[in-house]
Amino acid sequence: MQLNDHNKAYLTAFVDLYAGEVLSYHLAKTPTMALVMRPLKSLSKYRGAIIHSDQGFHYQTPLFINTLKNFGMTQSMSRKSTPVDNAPIESFFHILKANIVHHKQY
């Protein structure tokens, strides 16, 4: 997301596919591993969950993959350059940007 001061903000959100509820999220000014690890760690109570993501580098690191395994979660990843595989979260971010981000200055 573009901020008013020409900087960017990065958001990771984990959304329940069926309820559409945001279960965990983290917002940061830099795309470090903390961007995905902080919200993932708060999901540890959801053992057996399937975590679906795009092919971003964060989701392919041994740290992320091993944390999923330690939490008893399964990783699901969209195919390269196929946003329809990730339609629920793509829709979430589209609605967020269209209705909130683009209407305010930060």
C-alpha positions as CSV (number, residue, x, y, z in Angstrom):
1,M,0.0,0.0,0.0
2,Q,1.3,3.4,-0.9
3,L,1.4,5.9,2.1
4,N,1.0,9.6,1.9
5,D,4.7,10.2,2.5
6,H,5.6,8.1,-0.6
7,N,6.6,5.2,1.6
8,K,4.9,1.8,1.4
9,A,3.2,-0.3,4.0
10,Y,3.1,-4.0,3.8
11,L,0.1,-6.1,5.2
12,T,-0.1,-9.8,5.8
13,A,-3.5,-11.1,6.7
14,F,-4.7,-14.6,7.4
15,V,-8.4,-14.9,6.6
16,D,-10.8,-17.8,7.4
17,L,-11.9,-19.0,3.9
18,Y,-15.5,-19.8,5.0
19,A,-16.3,-17.1,7.5
20,G,-14.4,-14.3,5.7
21,E,-13.0,-13.3,9.1
22,V,-9.5,-11.9,9.5
23,L,-7.9,-14.3,12.0
24,S,-4.6,-12.5,12.3
25,Y,-2.7,-9.7,10.6
26,H,0.5,-7.6,10.7
27,L,1.3,-4.3,9.1
28,A,4.8,-3.1,8.7
29,K,6.9,-0.5,6.7
30,T,9.3,-3.2,5.6
31,P,8.7,-6.7,4.2
32,T,10.8,-8.6,6.7
33,M,10.0,-12.2,7.9
34,A,8.3,-10.7,10.9
35,L,5.6,-9.5,8.5
36,V,4.4,-13.1,8.1
37,M,5.8,-14.8,11.2
38,R,4.0,-12.6,13.8
39,P,0.5,-13.2,12.5
40,L,1.3,-16.9,11.8
41,K,2.4,-17.5,15.4
42,S,-0.9,-16.2,16.7
43,L,-2.6,-18.9,14.7
44,S,-0.9,-21.8,16.6
45,K,-4.2,-22.8,18.2
46,Y,-5.6,-23.7,14.7
47,R,-3.8,-27.1,14.5
48,G,-4.7,-28.9,11.3
49,A,-5.5,-25.7,9.5
50,I,-4.6,-25.3,5.8
51,I,-2.7,-22.2,5.2
52,H,-3.0,-21.0,1.6
53,S,-0.7,-18.3,0.1
54,D,0.7,-17.0,-3.0
55,Q,4.3,-17.8,-4.0
56,G,5.8,-14.8,-2.2
57,F,9.4,-15.4,-0.9
58,H,8.3,-15.3,2.8
59,Y,6.1,-18.3,2.3
60,Q,8.8,-20.4,0.7
61,T,11.4,-20.0,3.5
62,P,12.4,-22.9,5.8
63,L,11.4,-20.8,8.8
64,F,7.8,-20.4,7.5
65,I,7.5,-24.0,6.3
66,N,8.9,-25.5,9.5
67,T,6.7,-23.3,11.7
68,L,3.7,-24.6,9.8
69,K,4.8,-28.2,10.4
70,N,5.4,-27.5,14.1
71,F,1.9,-26.1,14.4
72,G,0.5,-29.2,12.6
73,M,-0.7,-27.0,9.7
74,T,-0.6,-27.8,6.0
75,Q,0.7,-25.4,3.4
76,S,-1.2,-24.8,0.2
77,M,0.3,-22.5,-2.4
78,S,-1.2,-20.9,-5.5
79,R,0.4,-21.6,-8.9
80,K,2.8,-19.1,-10.3
81,S,1.1,-16.1,-11.9
82,T,-2.3,-17.4,-11.2
83,P,-4.2,-15.0,-8.9
84,V,-7.5,-16.9,-9.3
85,D,-5.9,-19.6,-7.1
86,N,-5.8,-17.1,-4.4
87,A,-9.2,-15.4,-5.1
88,P,-10.4,-15.0,-1.5
89,I,-7.4,-13.1,-0.3
90,E,-7.1,-11.2,-3.6
91,S,-10.7,-10.1,-3.1
92,F,-10.0,-9.1,0.5
93,F,-7.1,-6.9,-0.5
94,H,-9.0,-5.4,-3.4
95,I,-11.9,-4.4,-1.2
96,L,-9.5,-3.0,1.5
97,K,-7.7,-0.9,-1.0
98,A,-10.8,0.3,-2.9
99,N,-12.9,1.2,0.1
100,I,-10.3,2.2,2.8
101,V,-6.8,2.9,1.6
102,H,-7.6,4.9,-1.5
103,H,-10.0,7.1,0.3
104,K,-7.7,8.3,3.1
105,Q,-4.3,9.9,3.4
106,Y,-1.9,8.3,5.8
